[in-house]
Amino acid sequence: MEKISASKPLVSYLRVSTKEQGRSGLGIDAQRAAIARFAAGEGFAIVAEYVEVETGKGADAIERRPQLAAALAEARRHGKCAVAVSKLDRLSRDVHFISGLMAHRVPFIVAELGADVEPFVLHLYAALAEKERALISQRTKAALTAAKARGQVLGNPKLAEARVTAHDRLRAGADAFADSVAPAIREAQAAGAKTLRAIAAALNGRGIGTARGGRWDPKTVSNVLARLGRTP
C-alpha cells in the first residue's frame, strides 16, 4: 500500500474462531470493511494486515496466535503505531488476556468504540462482556435443570428413543437459551432498541453470542422473541 505522509500508520488485525470460517472467509470481509471505514474516517493509513484463524481460548492464547504476535511486532517497527480490530472480541473475550496484551505497550484501537478509548475502558468492556457470558451460562444451566426437574427428557442413550425425544430436547435447549438472554434483550429495548436490527446490534455490541456462538441478526432476534412470546 502506498504510504500517505499525512496519515497515521495503523496495523489491521482480523480473526475468525474456526478453520471453517477461515476457509469460507466468513466474517473476515466484514471486519476488514469496518477497519477500513474507521481508518478512512479517522485519518489512519493501514500499513499491514494480519489474519488469524484461532479460537483464542485459554490463558496462553497469545502463544497460539502467531499473527497477533506479528501484528504487535509490526506496530512496534513503525514506532507510534496502533493495532486495530473491528470489535473487542476479535482480540479476546477474556479480560485477563486483554490485560496481558496491554503489557506489550502497543496501543490497541477497537473500530466500533472509536480512536480515543483509553485502555482502562477496554478493560471495563472486556470485564462486562465476560461477566455477561458467565451469567448467561448460569441461567442456561438453571433453566435446563428446571426442565429436567419437571420430567422433561433432555437426552437418551438409546438411538430409537433419542429420535423420538430429539425435538423436545432441542426445544428445551432453545427455550433455556431464550430465557437466559431475555434480560439483555429487555435492557436493550428499555435503552431505545425498538427494532429487530437495533436489538441485534445491542446484543452484538455487548459481546453476547447466539445459541450457536455467532452474531445476532434480525432473524435470530425474532426467533428468540417468538419463544419468549414477545414482539419487538
FIKOLZA-1660 file (N, C-alpha, C; in steps of 0.1 Angstrom, whole numbers, plus 5000, padded with zeros to 4 digits):
% residues 232
   i   px   py   pz ch aa at
   1 5009 4988 5000  A  M  N
   1 5000 5000 5000  A  M CA
   1 5009 5012 5000  A  M  C
   2 5005 5022 4992  A  E  N
   2 5013 5035 4991  A  E CA
   2 5012 5043 5004  A  E  C
   3 5023 5047 5009  A  K  N
   3 5023 5054 5021  A  K CA
   3 5018 5069 5020  A  K  C
   4 5009 5073 5029  A  I  N
   4 5003 5086 5028  A  I CA
   4 5010 5094 5040  A  I  C
   5 5017 5104 5037  A  S  N
   5 5025 5111 5047  A  S CA
   5 5017 5117 5058  A  S  C
   6 5005 5122 5054  A  A  N
   6 4996 5129 5063  A  A CA
   6 4988 5120 5072  A  A  C
   7 4989 5107 5070  A  S  N
   7 4981 5098 5077  A  S CA
   7 4990 5091 5088  A  S  C
   8 4983 5087 5098  A  K  N
   8 4989 5079 5109  A  K CA
   8 4989 5064 5106  A  K  C
   9 5000 5057 5108  A  P  N
   9 5001 5043 5105  A  P CA
   9 4992 5035 5114  A  P  C
  10 4986 5024 5108  A  L  N
  10 4978 5015 5116  A  L CA
  10 4979 5001 5111  A  L  C
  11 4981 4991 5120  A  V  N
  11 4982 4977 5117  A  V CA
  11 4968 4971 5119  A  V  C
  12 4963 4964 5109  A  S  N
  12 4950 4958 5110  A  S CA
  12 4951 4943 5114  A  S  C
  13 4943 4939 5124  A  Y  N
  13 4943 4925 5128  A  Y CA
  13 4929 4919 5127  A  Y  C
  14 4927 4909 5120  A  L  N
  14 4915 4902 5118  A  L CA
  14 4915 4888 5123  A  L  C
  15 4904 4884 5129  A  R  N
  15 4905 4870 5135  A  R CA
  15 4891 4863 5133  A  R  C
  16 4891 4851 5130  A  V  N
  16 4879 4842 5130  A  V CA
  16 4882 4830 5139  A  V  C
  17 4872 4824 5144  A  S  N
  17 4874 4815 5155  A  S CA
  17 4875 4800 5151  A  S  C
  18 4872 4797 5139  A  T  N
  18 4873 4783 5134  A  T CA
  18 4879 4783 5121  A  T  C
  19 4885 4771 5118  A  K  N
  19 4891 4769 5104  A  K CA
  19 4880 4769 5093  A  K  C
  20 4868 4765 5096  A  E  N
  20 4858 4766 5086  A  E CA
  20 4855 4780 5082  A  E  C
  21 4855 4789 5092  A  Q  N
  21 4853 4803 5089  A  Q CA
  21 4864 4809 5081  A  Q  C
  22 4876 4804 5085  A  G  N
  22 4888 4809 5078  A  G CA
  22 4888 4805 5063  A  G  C
  23 4884 4793 5060  A  R  N
  23 4883 4788 5046  A  R CA
  23 4872 4796 5039  A  R  C
  24 4861 4798 5045  A  S  N
  24 4850 4804 5038  A  S CA
  24 4851 4819 5037  A  S  C
  25 4859 4825 5046  A  G  N
  25 4860 4840 5046  A  G CA
  25 4849 4846 5054  A  G  C
  26 4841 4838 5061  A  L  N
  26 4830 4843 5069  A  L CA
  26 4835 4852 5080  A  L  C
  27 4831 4864 5080  A  G  N
  27 4835 4874 5090  A  G CA
  27 4847 4882 5087  A  G  C
  28 4856 4877 5079  A  I  N
  28 4868 4884 5075  A  I CA
  28 4865 4897 5067  A  I  C
  29 4857 4896 5057  A  D  N
  29 4854 4907 5049  A  D CA
  29 4847 4918 5057  A  D  C
  30 4838 4914 5066  A  A  N
  30 4831 4924 5074  A  A CA
  30 4841 4931 5083  A  A  C
  31 4850 4924 5089  A  Q  N
  31 4860 4930 5098  A  Q CA
  31 4869 4940 5090  A  Q  C
  32 4873 4935 5078  A  R  N
  32 4882 4943 5070  A  R CA
  32 4875 4956 5066  A  R  C
  33 4863 4955 5062  A  A  N
  33 4855 4967 5058  A  A CA
  33 4853 4977 5070  A  A  C
  34 4850 4972 5082  A  A  N
  34 4848 4980 5093  A  A CA
  34 4861 4988 5097  A  A  C
  35 4872 4981 5096  A  I  N
  35 4885 4988 5100  A  I CA
  35 4889 4998 5089  A  I  C
  36 4886 4994 5076  A  A  N
  36 4889 5004 5065  A  A CA
  36 4880 5016 5066  A  A  C
  37 4868 5015 5070  A  R  N
  37 4859 5027 5072  A  R CA
  37 4864 5035 5083  A  R  C
  38 4868 5029 5094  A  F  N
  38 4873 5036 5106  A  F CA
  38 4886 5044 5102  A  F  C
  39 4895 5037 5095  A  A  N
  39 4908 5043 5092  A  A CA
  39 4906 5055 5083  A  A  C
  40 4897 5054 5073  A  A  N
  40 4894 5065 5064  A  A CA
  40 4888 5077 5071  A  A  C
  41 4879 5074 5081  A  G  N
  41 4873 5085 5088  A  G CA
  41 4881 5092 5098  A  G  C
  42 4892 5085 5103  A  E  N
  42 4900 5090 5114  A  E CA
  42 4914 5094 5110  A  E  C
  43 4917 5093 5097  A  G  N
  43 4930 5098 5092  A  G CA
  43 4941 5088 5094  A  G  C
  44 4938 5075 5094  A  F  N
  44 4948 5065 5095  A  F CA
  44 4951 5059 5081  A  F  C
  45 4963 5053 5080  A  A  N
  45 4967 5046 5068  A  A CA
  45 4971 5032 5073  A  A  C
  46 4964 5022 5067  A  I  N
  46 4967 5008 5071  A  I CA
  46 4979 5003 5064  A  I  C
  47 4990 5001 5072  A  V  N
  47 5003 4997 5067  A  V CA
  47 5005 4982 5066  A  V  C
  48 4997 4974 5073  A  A  N
  48 4998 4960 5072  A  A CA
  48 4985 4954 5078  A  A  C
  49 4983 4942 5073  A  E  N
  49 4971 4934 5077  A  E CA
  49 4975 4920 5081  A  E  C
  50 4970 4915 5092  A  Y  N
  50 4973 4902 5097  A  Y CA
  50 4960 4894 5100  A  Y  C
  51 4959 4882 5095  A  V  N
  51 4946 4874 5096  A  V CA
  51 4949 4862 5104  A  V  C
  52 4941 4859 5114  A  E  N
  52 4943 4848 5123  A  E CA
  52 4931 4839 5123  A  E  C
  53 4933 4826 5123  A  V  N
  53 4923 4816 5124  A  V CA
  53 4926 4808 5137  A  V  C
  54 4919 4812 5148  A  E  N
  54 4923 4806 5161  A  E CA
  54 4911 4808 5171  A  E  C
  55 4909 4799 5180  A  T  N
  55 4898 4800 5189  A  T CA
  55 4901 4811 5199  A  T  C
  56 4914 4813 5203  A  G  N
  56 4917 4824 5212  A  G CA
  56 4913 4821 5227  A  G  C
  57 4910 4808 5230  A  K  N
  57 4906 4804 5243  A  K CA
  57 4919 4801 5251  A  K  C
  58 4918 4803 5264  A  G  N
  58 4929 4799 5273  A  G CA
  58 4938 4810 5277  A  G  C
  59 4945 4809 5288  A  A  N
  59 4954 4819 5293  A  A CA
  59 4966 4821 5284  A  A  C
  60 4970 4810 5277  A  D  N
  60 4982 4811 5269  A  D CA
  60 4978 4813 5254  A  D  C
  61 4967 4819 5251  A  A  N
  61 4963 4820 5238  A  A CA
  61 4972 4828 5229  A  A  C
  62 4980 4838 5235  A  I  N
  62 4989 4846 5227  A  I CA
  62 5000 4837 5220  A  I  C
  63 5003 4826 5227  A  E  N
  63 5013 4816 5221  A  E CA
  63 5008 4809 5209  A  E  C
  64 4995 4808 5208  A  R  N
  64 4988 4801 5197  A  R CA
  64 4984 4811 5186  A  R  C
  65 4988 4824 5188  A  R  N
  65 4984 4834 5178  A  R CA
  65 4996 4841 5172  A  R  C
  66 5003 4834 5163  A  P  N
  66 5014 4839 5156  A  P CA
  66 5012 4852 5149  A  P  C
  67 4999 4853 5143  A  Q  N
  67 4996 4865 5135  A  Q CA
  67 4994 4877 5144  A  Q  C
  68 4989 4875 5156  A  L  N
  68 4988 4886 5166  A  L CA
  68 5002 4891 5170  A  L  C
  69 5010 4881 5173  A  A  N
  69 5024 4884 5177  A  A CA
  69 5031 4892 5166  A  A  C
  70 5029 4888 5153  A  A  N
  70 5035 4895 5142  A  A CA
  70 5029 4909 5140  A  A  C
  71 5016 4911 5143  A  A  N
  71 5010 4924 5143  A  A CA
  71 5016 4933 5153  A  A  C
  72 5018 4928 5165  A  L  N
  72 5025 4936 5176  A  L CA
  72 5039 4940 5171  A  L  C
  73 5046 4931 5166  A  A  N
  73 5060 4934 5161  A  A CA
  73 5060 4945 5150  A  A  C
  74 5050 4943 5141  A  E  N
  74 5049 4953 5130  A  E CA
  74 5046 4967 5135  A  E  C
  75 5037 4968 5145  A  A  N
  75 5033 4981 5151  A  A CA
  75 5045 4987 5158  A  A  C
  76 5053 4979 5165  A  R  N
  76 5065 4984 5172  A  R CA
  76 5075 4989 5161  A  R  C
  77 5076 4982 5150  A  R  N
  77 5085 4986 5140  A  R CA
  77 5082 5000 5134  A  R  C
  78 5069 5004 5134  A  H  N
  78 5065 5017 5129  A  H CA
  78 5065 5028 5140  A  H  C
  79 5070 5025 5151  A  G  N
  79 5070 5035 5162  A  G CA
  79 5057 5037 5168  A  G  C
  80 5052 5049 5168  A  K  N
  80 5039 5052 5174  A  K CA
  80 5027 5047 5165  A  K  C
  81 5025 5034 5166  A  C  N
  81 5016 5028 5157  A  C CA
  81 5007 5019 5165  A  C  C
  82 4994 5019 5162  A  A  N
  82 4984 5010 5170  A  A CA
  82 4980 4998 5161  A  A  C
  83 4975 4988 5168  A  V  N
  83 4969 4976 5162  A  V CA
  83 4954 4978 5163  A  V  C
  84 4947 4977 5152  A  A  N
  84 4932 4979 5151  A  A CA
  84 4925 4966 5149  A  A  C
  85 4914 4965 5156  A  V  N
  85 4905 4954 5154  A  V CA
  85 4891 4960 5152  A  V  C
  86 4882 4952 5146  A  S  N
  86 4868 4957 5144  A  S CA
  86 4860 4958 5157  A  S  C
  87 4861 4947 5165  A  K  N
  87 4854 4946 5177  A  K CA
  87 4864 4940 5188  A  K  C
  88 4861 4943 5201  A  L  N
  88 4869 4939 5211  A  L CA
  88 4871 4924 5212  A  L  C
  89 4860 4916 5209  A  D  N
  89 4861 4902 5210  A  D CA
  89 4870 4896 5199  A  D  C
  90 4875 4904 5189  A  R  N
  90 4884 4899 5179  A  R CA
  90 4898 4898 5185  A  R  C
  91 4900 4905 5196  A  L  N
  91 4913 4903 5204  A  L CA
  91 4911 4891 5213  A  L  C
  92 4900 4892 5221  A  S  N
  92 4898 4881 5230  A  S CA
  92 4885 4884 5238  A  S  C
  93 4879 4873 5243  A  R  N
  93 4867 4875 5252  A  R CA
  93 4871 4873 5267  A  R  C
  94 4884 4873 5269  A  D  N
  94 4889 4870 5283  A  D CA
  94 4896 4883 5288  A  D  C
  95 4892 4888 5299  A  V  N
  95 4897 4901 5304  A  V CA
  95 4912 4899 5308  A  V  C
  96 4916 4888 5313  A  H  N
  96 4930 4886 5317  A  H CA
  96 4939 4886 5304  A  H  C
  97 4934 4880 5293  A  F  N
  97 4942 4881 5281  A  F CA
  97 4943 4895 5276  A  F  C
  98 4932 4903 5277  A  I  N
  98 4933 4917 5272  A  I CA
  98 4943 4924 5281  A  I  C
  99 4943 4922 5294  A  S  N
  99 4953 4928 5303  A  S CA
  99 4967 4925 5299  A  S  C
 100 4969 4912 5296  A  G  N
 100 4982 4908 5292  A  G CA
 100 4987 4915 5279  A  G  C
 101 4978 4917 5270  A  L  N
 101 4982 4924 5258  A  L CA
 101 4987 4938 5260  A  L  C
 102 4980 4945 5270  A  M  N
 102 4984 4958 5273  A  M CA
 102 4999 4959 5278  A  M  C
 103 5004 4948 5284  A  A  N
 103 5018 4948 5288  A  A CA
 103 5028 4950 5277  A  A  C
 104 5023 4947 5265  A  H  N
 104 5032 4948 5253  A  H CA
 104 5035 4963 5249  A  H  C
 105 5027 4972 5256  A  R  N
 105 5029 4986 5253  A  R CA
 105 5027 4990 5239  A  R  C
 106 5018 4983 5232  A  V  N
 106 5014 4986 5219  A  V CA
 106 4999 4990 5220  A  V  C
 107 4995 5002 5216  A  P  N
 107 4981 5006 5217  A  P CA
 107 4972 4998 5208  A  P  C
 108 4960 4995 5213  A  F  N
 108 4950 4989 5205  A  F CA
 108 4938 4998 5203  A  F  C
 109 4933 4997 5191  A  I  N
 109 4921 5005 5188  A  I CA
 109 4910 4996 5184  A  I  C
 110 4898 4998 5189  A  V  N
 110 4886 4990 5186  A  V CA
 110 4878 4999 5177  A  V  C
 111 4876 4995 5164  A  A  N
 111 4870 5004 5155  A  A CA
 111 4856 5008 5159  A  A  C
 112 4848 4999 5165  A  E  N
 112 4834 5002 5168  A  E CA
 112 4833 5011 5180  A  E  C
 113 4844 5012 5188  A  L  N
 113 4844 5021 5200  A  L CA
 113 4850 5034 5198  A  L  C
 114 4858 5036 5187  A  G  N
 114 4864 5049 5184  A  G CA
 114 4879 5049 5188  A  G  C
 115 4886 5060 5183  A  A  N
 115 4900 5061 5185  A  A CA
 115 4905 5065 5198  A  A  C
 116 4896 5071 5206  A  D  N
 116 4900 5078 5219  A  D CA
 116 4897 5070 5231  A  D  C
 117 4894 5057 5230  A  V  N
 117 4890 5049 5242  A  V CA
 117 4903 5045 5249  A  V  C
 118 4904 5048 5262  A  E  N
 118 4915 5045 5270  A  E CA
 118 4916 5030 5273  A  E  C
 119 4928 5025 5275  A  P  N
 119 4930 5011 5278  A  P CA
 119 4921 5006 5290  A  P  C
 120 4920 5015 5300  A  F  N
 120 4912 5012 5312  A  F CA
 120 4897 5009 5308  A  F  C
 121 4892 5017 5298  A  V  N
 121 4878 5015 5293  A  V CA
 121 4877 5001 5286  A  V  C
 122 4888 4998 5278  A  L  N
 122 4888 4985 5272  A  L CA
 122 4887 4973 5282  A  L  C
 123 4894 4975 5293  A  H  N
 123 4894 4965 5304  A  H CA
 123 4879 4964 5309  A  H  C
 124 4873 4975 5311  A  L  N
 124 4859 4975 5316  A  L CA
 124 4850 4968 5306  A  L  C
 125 4851 4971 5293  A  Y  N
 125 4842 4964 5283  A  Y CA
 125 4844 4949 5284  A  Y  C
 126 4857 4945 5284  A  A  N
 126 4860 4931 5284  A  A CA
 126 4855 4924 5297  A  A  C
 127 4856 4931 5308  A  A  N
 127 4851 4925 5321  A  A CA
 127 4836 4924 5321  A  A  C
 128 4829 4934 5315  A  L  N
 128 4814 4934 5315  A  L CA
 128 4810 4922 5305  A  L  C
 129 4817 4921 5294  A  A  N
 129 4813 4910 5285  A  A CA
 129 4815 4896 5291  A  A  C
 130 4827 4895 5298  A  E  N
 130 4830 4882 5305  A  E CA
 130 4819 4879 5315  A  E  C
 131 4815 4889 5323  A  K  N
 131 4805 4887 5333  A  K CA
 131 4792 4883 5327  A  K  C
 132 4788 4890 5316  A  E  N
 132 4776 4887 5310  A  E CA
 132 4775 4872 5304  A  E  C
 133 4787 4868 5299  A  R  N
 133 4787 4854 5294  A  R CA
 133 4786 4844 5305  A  R  C
 134 4792 4847 5317  A  A  N
 134 4791 4838 5328  A  A CA
 134 4776 4838 5333  A  A  C
 135 4769 4849 5333  A  L  N
 135 4755 4849 5338  A  L CA
 135 4746 4841 5328  A  L  C
 136 4749 4843 5315  A  I  N
 136 4741 4835 5306  A  I CA
 136 4743 4820 5308  A  I  C
 137 4755 4816 5310  A  S  N
 137 4758 4802 5312  A  S CA
 137 4751 4797 5324  A  S  C
 138 4751 4805 5335  A  Q  N
 138 4744 4801 5347  A  Q CA
 138 4729 4800 5345  A  Q  C
 139 4723 4810 5338  A  R  N
 139 4709 4810 5335  A  R CA
 139 4705 4798 5327  A  R  C
 140 4713 4795 5317  A  T  N
 140 4710 4783 5308  A  T CA
 140 4710 4770 5316  A  T  C
 141 4721 4768 5324  A  K  N
 141 4722 4756 5332  A  K CA
 141 4710 4755 5342  A  K  C
 142 4706 4766 5348  A  A  N
 142 4695 4766 5357  A  A CA
 142 4682 4763 5350  A  A  C
 143 4680 4768 5338  A  A  N
 143 4668 4765 5331  A  A CA
 143 4667 4751 5326  A  A  C
 144 4679 4745 5322  A  L  N
 144 4679 4731 5319  A  L CA
 144 4676 4722 5331  A  L  C
 145 4682 4726 5342  A  T  N
 145 4679 4718 5354  A  T CA
 145 4665 4718 5358  A  T  C
 146 4659 4730 5357  A  A  N
 146 4644 4731 5360  A  A CA
 146 4636 4723 5350  A  A  C
 147 4640 4723 5337  A  A  N
 147 4633 4715 5327  A  A CA
 147 4634 4700 5331  A  A  C
 148 4646 4696 5335  A  K  N
 148 4648 4682 5339  A  K CA
 148 4639 4678 5351  A  K  C
 149 4639 4687 5361  A  A  N
 149 4631 4685 5373  A  A CA
 149 4616 4684 5370  A  A  C
 150 4611 4690 5359  A  R  N
 150 4597 4689 5355  A  R CA
 150 4595 4676 5348  A  R  C
 151 4605 4668 5346  A  G  N
 151 4603 4655 5339  A  G CA
 151 4606 4655 5324  A  G  C
 152 4610 4667 5319  A  Q  N
 152 4613 4668 5305  A  Q CA
 152 4626 4660 5301  A  Q  C
 153 4625 4652 5292  A  V  N
 153 4636 4644 5288  A  V CA
 153 4646 4652 5279  A  V  C
 154 4658 4653 5284  A  L  N
 154 4668 4661 5277  A  L CA
 154 4678 4653 5269  A  L  C
 155 4678 4640 5271  A  G  N
 155 4687 4631 5264  A  G CA
 155 4684 4616 5267  A  G  C
 156 4689 4607 5258  A  N  N
 156 4686 4593 5259  A  N CA
 156 4697 4586 5252  A  N  C
 157 4703 4576 5258  A  P  N
 157 4714 4568 5252  A  P CA
 157 4708 4559 5241  A  P  C
 158 4696 4555 5241  A  K  N
 158 4690 4546 5231  A  K CA
 158 4687 4554 5218  A  K  C
 159 4692 4549 5207  A  L  N
 159 4690 4556 5195  A  L CA
 159 4675 4558 5191  A  L  C
 160 4667 4548 5192  A  A  N
 160 4653 4548 5188  A  A CA
 160 4646 4559 5197  A  A  C
 161 4648 4558 5210  A  E  N
 161 4642 4568 5219  A  E CA
 161 4647 4582 5217  A  E  C
 162 4660 4583 5213  A  A  N
 162 4666 4596 5211  A  A CA
 162 4660 4603 5199  A  A  C
 163 4656 4595 5189  A  R  N
 163 4650 4601 5177  A  R CA
 163 4636 4606 5181  A  R  C
 164 4629 4600 5190  A  V  N
 164 4616 4604 5194  A  V CA
 164 4617 4617 5202  A  V  C
 165 4627 4618 5211  A  T  N
 165 4628 4629 5220  A  T CA
 165 4637 4640 5215  A  T  C
 166 4643 4639 5203  A  A  N
 166 4653 4649 5198  A  A CA
 166 4647 4662 5197  A  A  C
 167 4634 4663 5192  A  H  N
 167 4628 4676 5190  A  H CA
 167 4625 4683 5204  A  H  C
 168 4621 4675 5214  A  D  N
 168 4618 4681 5227  A  D CA
 168 4631 4686 5233  A  D  C
 169 4642 4678 5231  A  R  N
 169 4655 4682 5237  A  R CA
 169 4660 4695 5231  A  R  C
 170 4659 4696 5218  A  L  N
 170 4663 4708 5211  A  L CA
 170 4655 4720 5215  A  L  C
 171 4642 4718 5216  A  R  N
 171 4633 4728 5220  A  R CA
 171 4635 4733 5235  A  R  C
 172 4638 4723 5243  A  A  N
 172 4642 4727 5257  A  A CA
 172 4654 4736 5258  A  A  C
 173 4664 4732 5250  A  G  N
 173 4677 4739 5250  A  G CA
 173 4674 4753 5244  A  G  C
 174 4666 4754 5234  A  A  N
 174 4663 4767 5228  A  A CA
 174 4656 4776 5238  A  A  C
 175 4646 4770 5245  A  D  N
 175 4638 4778 5254  A  D CA
 175 4647 4783 5266  A  D  C
 176 4656 4774 5270  A  A  N
 176 4665 4778 5281  A  A CA
 176 4674 4789 5277  A  A  C
 177 4679 4789 5264  A  F  N
 177 4688 4799 5260  A  F CA
 177 4680 4812 5259  A  F  C
 178 4668 4811 5253  A  A  N
 178 4659 4823 5252  A  A CA
 178 4657 4830 5266  A  A  C
 179 4654 4822 5276  A  D  N
 179 4653 4827 5289  A  D CA
 179 4665 4834 5294  A  D  C
 180 4677 4828 5291  A  S  N
 180 4690 4834 5296  A  S CA
 180 4693 4847 5290  A  S  C
 181 4689 4850 5277  A  V  N
 181 4692 4863 5271  A  V CA
 181 4681 4873 5272  A  V  C
 182 4670 4868 5278  A  A  N
 182 4658 4877 5279  A  A CA
 182 4662 4890 5287  A  A  C
 183 4669 4890 5298  A  P  N
 183 4672 4902 5305  A  P CA
 183 4680 4912 5296  A  P  C
 184 4690 4907 5289  A  A  N
 184 4698 4916 5280  A  A CA
 184 4689 4922 5269  A  A  C
 185 4679 4914 5264  A  I  N
 185 4670 4920 5254  A  I CA
 185 4661 4931 5260  A  I  C
 186 4656 4928 5272  A  R  N
 186 4648 4938 5278  A  R CA
 186 4656 4951 5281  A  R  C
 187 4668 4949 5285  A  E  N
 187 4677 4961 5288  A  E CA
 187 4679 4969 5275  A  E  C
 188 4681 4962 5264  A  A  N
 188 4683 4969 5251  A  A CA
 188 4670 4976 5247  A  A  C
 189 4659 4970 5249  A  Q  N
 189 4646 4976 5245  A  Q CA
 189 4644 4989 5254  A  Q  C
 190 4647 4987 5266  A  A  N
 190 4645 4999 5276  A  A CA
 190 4654 5010 5272  A  A  C
 191 4666 5007 5266  A  A  N
 191 4675 5017 5262  A  A CA
 191 4672 5024 5249  A  A  C
 192 4661 5019 5242  A  G  N
 192 4657 5025 5230  A  G CA
 192 4658 5016 5218  A  G  C
 193 4662 5004 5219  A  A  N
 193 4663 4995 5207  A  A CA
 193 4649 4989 5205  A  A  C
 194 4642 4995 5195  A  K  N
 194 4628 4992 5192  A  K CA
 194 4626 4982 5180  A  K  C
 195 4637 4980 5172  A  T  N
 195 4635 4972 5160  A  T CA
 195 4644 4959 5162  A  T  C
 196 4641 4949 5154  A  L  N
 196 4649 4937 5155  A  L CA
 196 4664 4940 5152  A  L  C
 197 4666 4948 5142  A  R  N
 197 4680 4951 5139  A  R CA
 197 4687 4959 5150  A  R  C
 198 4680 4968 5157  A  A  N
 198 4686 4975 5168  A  A CA
 198 4689 4966 5180  A  A  C
 199 4680 4957 5182  A  I  N
 199 4683 4947 5193  A  I CA
 199 4695 4939 5190  A  I  C
 200 4696 4934 5178  A  A  N
 200 4707 4926 5173  A  A CA
 200 4720 4934 5175  A  A  C
 201 4720 4946 5171  A  A  N
 201 4732 4954 5173  A  A CA
 201 4736 4956 5187  A  A  C
 202 4726 4958 5196  A  A  N
 202 4729 4959 5210  A  A CA
 202 4735 4947 5216  A  A  C
 203 4730 4935 5212  A  L  N
 203 4735 4922 5217  A  L CA
 203 4749 4920 5212  A  L  C
 204 4751 4923 5199  A  N  N
 204 4765 4921 5194  A  N CA
 204 4775 4931 5200  A  N  C
 205 4770 4943 5203  A  G  N
 205 4779 4953 5210  A  G CA
 205 4783 4949 5224  A  G  C
 206 4775 4940 5230  A  R  N
 206 4778 4936 5244  A  R CA
 206 4786 4923 5244  A  R  C
 207 4789 4918 5232  A  G  N
 207 4797 4906 5231  A  G CA
 207 4789 4893 5234  A  G  C
 208 4775 4894 5233  A  I  N
 208 4767 4882 5236  A  I CA
 208 4765 4875 5223  A  I  C
 209 4768 4862 5223  A  G  N
 209 4767 4854 5211  A  G CA
 209 4753 4847 5210  A  G  C
 210 4749 4842 5199  A  T  N
 210 4737 4835 5197  A  T CA
 210 4738 4821 5203  A  T  C
 211 4728 4813 5203  A  A  N
 211 4729 4800 5208  A  A CA
 211 4740 4791 5202  A  A  C
 212 4744 4794 5190  A  R  N
 212 4755 4787 5183  A  R CA
 212 4768 4795 5184  A  R  C
 213 4768 4806 5192  A  G  N
 213 4780 4814 5193  A  G CA
 213 4783 4823 5182  A  G  C
 214 4773 4826 5173  A  G  N
 214 4775 4835 5162  A  G CA
 214 4770 4849 5166  A  G  C
 215 4769 4857 5155  A  R  N
 215 4764 4871 5157  A  R CA
 215 4749 4872 5155  A  R  C
 216 4743 4881 5162  A  W  N
 216 4729 4883 5161  A  W CA
 216 4725 4890 5148  A  W  C
 217 4714 4887 5142  A  D  N
 217 4708 4894 5131  A  D CA
 217 4693 4895 5134  A  D  C
 218 4685 4903 5126  A  P  N
 218 4671 4904 5129  A  P CA
 218 4663 4891 5130  A  P  C
 219 4667 4881 5122  A  K  N
 219 4660 4868 5122  A  K CA
 219 4663 4860 5135  A  K  C
 220 4675 4860 5140  A  T  N
 220 4678 4853 5152  A  T CA
 220 4671 4860 5164  A  T  C
 221 4671 4873 5164  A  V  N
 221 4664 4880 5175  A  V CA
 221 4649 4877 5174  A  V  C
 222 4643 4877 5162  A  S  N
 222 4629 4874 5160  A  S CA
 222 4626 4860 5166  A  S  C
 223 4634 4850 5163  A  N  N
 223 4632 4836 5168  A  N CA
 223 4632 4836 5183  A  N  C
 224 4641 4843 5190  A  V  N
 224 4641 4843 5204  A  V CA
 224 4629 4850 5210  A  V  C
 225 4625 4862 5204  A  L  N
 225 4614 4869 5209  A  L CA
 225 4601 4860 5207  A  L  C
 226 4600 4852 5196  A  A  N
 226 4589 4844 5195  A  A CA
 226 4588 4833 5206  A  A  C
 227 4600 4828 5210  A  R  N
 227 4600 4818 5221  A  R CA
 227 4596 4825 5234  A  R  C
 228 4599 4838 5235  A  L  N
 228 4596 4845 5248  A  L CA
 228 4582 4850 5247  A  L  C
 229 4575 4849 5236  A  G  N
 229 4561 4853 5235  A  G CA
 229 4560 4868 5234  A  G  C
 230 4571 4875 5229  A  R  N
 230 4572 4889 5228  A  R CA
 230 4572 4893 5213  A  R  C
 231 4569 4906 5211  A  T  N
 231 4571 4912 5198  A  T CA
 231 4579 4924 5199  A  T  C
 232 4587 4928 5189  A  P  N
 232 4596 4940 5190  A  P CA
 232 4588 4952 5191  A  P  C
% end
